[in-house]
Amino acid sequence: MAFPVNSANSAAAYTGSFIPEIWSAKLIENFYDATVLAAISNTDYEGDIKSMGDTVNIRTTPDLTIRSYEKGMTLQLERPDKAKVQLLIDQGEYFAAIEDDVDKVQADINLMDTWAKDASEKMKIKIDQNVLAGMLTGVAAANKGATAGRISGDINLGTTAAPVAVTKTNVIDLLVDMGTVLDEANAPESGRFIVIPAKMAGLIKKSDLKDASITGDGTSIVRNGRLGMIDRFTVYTSHNLNVASGKFDIIAGHKMGLTFASQMTEMESLRAESTFGNIIRGLQVYGYKVVKGEALATAVVTL
């Protein structure tokens, strides 16, 4: 028996009878972009989230004043300002899908579980894209642009109007320059990261990187094909970096610079009211804030 499909009420209109002879018990899996936020941000506050609109108060270390001392002088006391940073959970992503009873009868796999897994992965990608673009404005002014460097002020990390043209010849120079900018900002040397697009990773592999010591690996990346560490950076590739008109925003720094918190606050299954089927839907809320812009650096490049 063939079931007619109402195209007006169906997300995808089928042609003909939706009754194949044989259903495979396997699905072709989707490929997902790698997500990097967990590796490049501080996620200590995720357990405090209960719903969208929550505010997480983060205490910060005050700056104490160092003064010169002379014997017998009266000490000048100060009351350190115990500043706080507020992380607002003000963004959310959701999915909602329905599995018609007819499809459920004809399928021998758990479609709803598969859909939930797919939606969860795609929400991570969407959130990655939003945060990697949104965090750019919080980077310290001295750690970006054509005159980067808190001390030197002459390191060119590119601008939207004049990006750095990266080739296999100068790709390592750019990474070293970003490391220098972070050095001048007193960012911690251990635990540094850099996020680059896949094509830039390819340029590194093609570069004349003969000295294995720069990667921190036992063998040259030219021979083993693995990026490993370059100038104290753990190198991550991502397709979720901000890109416009062929100009990529490269992000580097230490995870203390960015605070990120996310929580899947709703995941439920319920019967549909207007048709025969089950609805599955989920809501993931999140928030992020650059809490120490000096710990981050960004470059605008073309490849």
C-alpha positions as CSV (number, residue, x, y, z in Angstrom):
1,M,0.0,0.0,0.0
2,A,1.4,3.4,-1.0
3,F,0.8,6.4,1.3
4,P,0.2,9.7,-0.5
5,V,2.3,12.6,0.7
6,N,0.8,16.0,1.3
7,S,3.4,18.3,-0.2
8,A,1.9,21.4,1.5
9,N,2.6,20.0,5.0
10,S,5.8,18.1,4.2
11,A,9.3,19.6,4.6
12,A,10.4,17.7,1.5
13,A,7.9,16.8,-1.2
14,Y,8.3,13.3,-2.5
15,T,7.5,12.3,-6.1
16,G,5.6,9.1,-6.6
17,S,5.1,6.5,-4.0
18,F,7.6,6.5,-1.1
19,I,7.8,2.7,-0.8
20,P,11.2,1.4,-1.9
21,E,11.6,-2.4,-2.2
22,I,14.5,-2.6,0.3
23,W,15.7,-0.3,3.1
24,S,19.3,-0.3,4.1
25,A,20.0,-0.6,7.8
26,K,22.9,1.9,7.4
27,L,23.0,5.6,6.6
28,I,25.7,7.5,4.7
29,E,27.3,9.6,7.4
30,N,27.8,13.3,7.1
31,F,31.2,14.9,7.3
32,Y,31.5,17.7,9.9
33,D,33.9,20.6,10.2
34,A,36.2,20.3,13.2
35,T,35.2,22.5,16.1
36,V,38.0,24.2,18.2
37,L,36.3,26.3,20.8
38,A,36.9,23.8,23.6
39,A,40.6,23.9,22.8
40,I,41.1,27.6,22.6
41,S,38.9,29.0,25.3
42,N,38.3,28.8,29.0
43,T,35.1,26.8,29.6
44,D,35.1,26.7,33.4
45,Y,31.7,28.2,33.8
46,E,29.6,25.9,31.7
47,G,28.2,24.1,34.8
48,D,26.6,27.4,36.0
49,I,24.3,27.7,33.0
50,K,20.6,26.8,33.4
51,S,18.8,28.8,30.7
52,M,19.1,31.5,28.1
53,G,19.4,34.9,29.7
54,D,21.6,33.7,32.6
55,T,24.5,35.9,33.7
56,V,27.7,34.4,35.0
57,N,29.8,36.8,37.2
58,I,33.5,36.1,36.8
59,R,36.0,37.6,39.3
60,T,39.2,39.0,38.1
61,T,42.6,39.6,39.7
62,P,43.0,43.3,40.6
63,D,46.1,45.3,39.5
64,L,48.2,46.3,42.4
65,T,50.5,49.4,42.3
66,I,54.2,49.0,42.9
67,R,55.8,52.1,44.6
68,S,59.3,53.0,45.5
69,Y,60.2,52.7,49.2
70,E,62.4,54.9,51.4
71,K,63.4,54.2,54.9
72,G,61.0,55.6,57.5
73,M,58.3,56.7,55.0
74,T,54.6,56.3,55.6
75,L,53.2,53.5,53.4
76,Q,50.4,54.4,51.0
77,L,47.6,51.9,51.1
78,E,45.2,51.1,48.3
79,R,42.0,49.1,48.2
80,P,42.3,47.0,45.0
81,D,39.2,47.2,42.8
82,K,37.8,43.7,42.7
83,A,36.6,44.0,39.1
84,K,34.2,41.5,37.7
85,V,33.4,40.4,34.2
86,Q,29.8,39.4,33.3
87,L,29.4,36.6,30.9
88,L,25.8,36.8,29.5
89,I,24.3,33.7,28.0
90,D,22.4,35.6,25.4
91,Q,22.6,33.4,22.3
92,G,21.0,30.1,21.3
93,E,20.7,27.7,18.4
94,Y,17.9,25.1,18.0
95,F,16.7,22.4,15.8
96,A,13.2,20.8,15.4
97,A,12.2,17.9,13.1
98,I,9.3,15.5,12.8
99,E,9.4,11.8,11.9
100,D,6.2,10.8,10.3
101,D,4.7,7.5,11.5
102,V,4.7,6.3,8.0
103,D,8.5,6.8,7.7
104,K,9.0,5.1,11.1
105,V,7.1,2.0,10.0
106,Q,9.2,1.7,6.8
107,A,12.6,2.4,8.5
108,D,14.5,-0.2,10.4
109,I,16.9,2.3,12.0
110,N,16.4,4.9,14.7
111,L,16.1,8.0,12.6
112,M,15.5,10.4,15.5
113,D,18.7,9.4,17.2
114,T,20.6,9.9,14.0
115,W,18.9,13.3,13.5
116,A,19.8,14.4,17.0
117,K,23.4,13.5,16.5
118,D,23.6,15.3,13.2
119,A,21.9,18.4,14.7
120,S,24.3,18.4,17.6
121,E,27.3,18.4,15.4
122,K,26.0,21.1,13.1
123,M,25.1,23.3,16.1
124,K,28.7,23.1,17.3
125,I,29.8,24.3,13.8
126,K,27.4,27.2,13.8
127,I,28.5,28.3,17.3
128,D,32.2,28.0,16.3
129,Q,31.6,30.2,13.3
130,N,29.8,32.8,15.4
131,V,32.3,33.0,18.2
132,L,35.4,32.9,15.9
133,A,34.0,35.9,14.1
134,G,32.6,37.7,17.1
135,M,35.8,37.5,19.3
136,L,37.9,39.5,16.8
137,T,36.7,42.8,18.1
138,G,37.9,42.0,21.6
139,V,41.6,41.4,20.6
140,A,43.9,44.1,22.1
141,A,44.6,46.9,19.7
142,A,48.4,46.3,20.0
143,N,47.9,42.7,18.9
144,K,46.5,43.3,15.5
145,G,46.8,45.5,12.4
146,A,49.7,46.8,10.4
147,T,51.5,48.3,13.4
148,A,51.1,45.4,15.9
149,G,53.4,44.9,18.9
150,R,53.0,46.6,22.3
151,I,56.7,47.5,22.4
152,S,57.9,47.5,18.8
153,G,54.7,48.7,17.0
154,D,56.0,47.8,13.6
155,I,54.8,44.2,13.1
156,N,52.5,43.8,10.1
157,L,49.6,41.4,10.8
158,G,47.5,42.8,8.0
159,T,44.2,44.7,7.8
160,T,41.0,44.2,5.9
161,A,42.2,46.9,3.5
162,A,45.7,45.5,3.2
163,P,45.9,41.8,4.2
164,V,49.2,39.9,4.4
165,A,49.7,37.7,1.3
166,V,50.8,34.4,2.7
167,T,52.8,32.0,0.6
168,K,54.9,28.9,1.4
169,T,57.9,31.2,1.6
170,N,56.6,33.5,4.3
171,V,54.0,31.4,6.2
172,I,56.4,30.6,9.0
173,D,57.4,34.2,9.3
174,L,53.8,35.2,10.0
175,L,53.5,32.6,12.8
176,V,56.7,33.8,14.3
177,D,55.5,37.4,14.1
178,M,52.2,36.5,15.9
179,G,54.3,34.8,18.6
180,T,56.4,37.9,19.0
181,V,53.3,40.1,19.3
182,L,52.1,37.8,22.1
183,D,55.5,37.9,23.7
184,E,55.4,41.7,23.8
185,A,52.0,41.5,25.4
186,N,53.4,39.2,28.2
187,A,51.0,36.3,27.2
188,P,52.0,33.0,28.7
189,E,54.3,31.0,26.5
190,S,52.9,27.5,27.4
191,G,49.5,26.6,26.2
192,R,49.4,28.9,23.1
193,F,47.2,28.0,20.1
194,I,46.8,29.2,16.6
195,V,43.8,28.5,14.3
196,I,44.4,28.5,10.6
197,P,42.5,27.4,7.5
198,A,43.3,24.2,5.7
199,K,45.0,25.9,2.8
200,M,47.4,27.7,5.1
201,A,48.2,24.4,6.8
202,G,49.0,23.1,3.3
203,L,51.4,26.0,2.8
204,I,53.2,25.1,6.0
205,K,53.7,21.5,4.8
206,K,55.0,22.9,1.5
207,S,57.4,25.3,3.1
208,D,61.1,24.8,3.5
209,L,60.7,23.8,7.1
210,K,63.8,21.6,7.5
211,D,64.5,22.3,11.1
212,A,62.4,19.9,13.1
213,S,63.1,21.7,16.4
214,I,60.8,24.6,15.4
215,T,57.8,22.2,15.4
216,G,58.7,20.6,18.7
217,D,58.6,17.2,17.0
218,G,61.2,14.5,16.7
219,T,61.1,14.6,12.9
220,S,60.5,17.3,10.3
221,I,56.9,17.9,9.3
222,V,58.2,17.7,5.7
223,R,58.8,14.0,6.4
224,N,55.9,13.0,8.7
225,G,53.2,15.3,7.4
226,R,52.0,16.4,10.9
227,L,52.1,20.0,11.9
228,G,52.6,19.5,15.7
229,M,53.9,22.6,17.4
230,I,55.3,25.6,15.7
231,D,57.0,28.4,17.7
232,R,55.1,27.4,20.9
233,F,51.8,27.3,19.1
234,T,49.6,24.2,19.0
235,V,48.3,24.4,15.4
236,Y,44.6,23.8,14.7
237,T,43.0,23.9,11.3
238,S,39.4,25.0,11.0
239,H,36.9,25.7,8.2
240,N,34.9,27.9,10.6
241,L,37.3,30.9,10.7
242,N,35.8,34.2,9.6
243,V,36.5,34.8,5.8
244,A,35.2,37.5,3.5
245,S,36.2,38.1,-0.1
246,G,39.1,35.6,0.3
247,K,40.5,37.3,3.4
248,F,40.9,35.0,6.4
249,D,41.0,36.2,10.0
250,I,43.7,34.0,11.8
251,I,43.3,33.7,15.5
252,A,46.2,33.0,18.0
253,G,46.7,33.3,21.7
254,H,46.2,31.6,25.0
255,K,42.8,30.2,26.2
256,M,42.8,32.6,29.2
257,G,41.8,35.3,26.6
258,L,38.4,33.9,25.8
259,T,35.7,32.7,28.1
260,F,33.1,30.5,26.5
261,A,30.1,28.6,28.0
262,S,27.5,26.5,26.3
263,Q,24.8,24.1,27.5
264,M,22.2,21.9,25.8
265,T,19.3,23.1,28.0
266,E,16.5,21.4,26.1
267,M,16.2,18.1,24.3
268,E,12.8,16.6,24.0
269,S,10.6,14.3,22.0
270,L,6.8,14.8,21.8
271,R,3.8,13.7,19.7
272,A,2.8,16.1,16.9
273,E,-0.6,17.7,17.3
274,S,-1.4,18.4,13.6
275,T,-0.2,15.2,12.0
276,F,0.8,11.6,12.9
277,G,4.4,11.6,14.0
278,N,7.0,12.4,16.7
279,I,8.8,15.7,17.0
280,I,12.3,15.9,18.3
281,R,13.8,19.4,19.2
282,G,16.7,20.8,21.0
283,L,18.0,24.1,22.3
284,Q,21.6,24.9,23.0
285,V,22.4,28.3,24.7
286,Y,25.8,29.9,24.9
287,G,27.7,33.0,25.6
288,Y,31.3,34.2,25.1
289,K,33.4,37.1,26.1
290,V,37.0,38.2,25.5
291,V,38.2,38.7,29.1
292,K,41.8,39.4,28.3
293,G,42.4,40.9,24.9
294,E,46.2,41.0,25.5
295,A,46.2,37.2,25.4
296,L,44.9,37.1,21.9
297,A,46.3,38.1,18.5
298,T,44.7,38.2,15.0
299,A,46.0,38.5,11.5
300,V,44.2,39.2,8.2
301,V,45.6,37.2,5.4
302,T,45.1,36.1,1.8
303,L,46.3,32.7,0.6
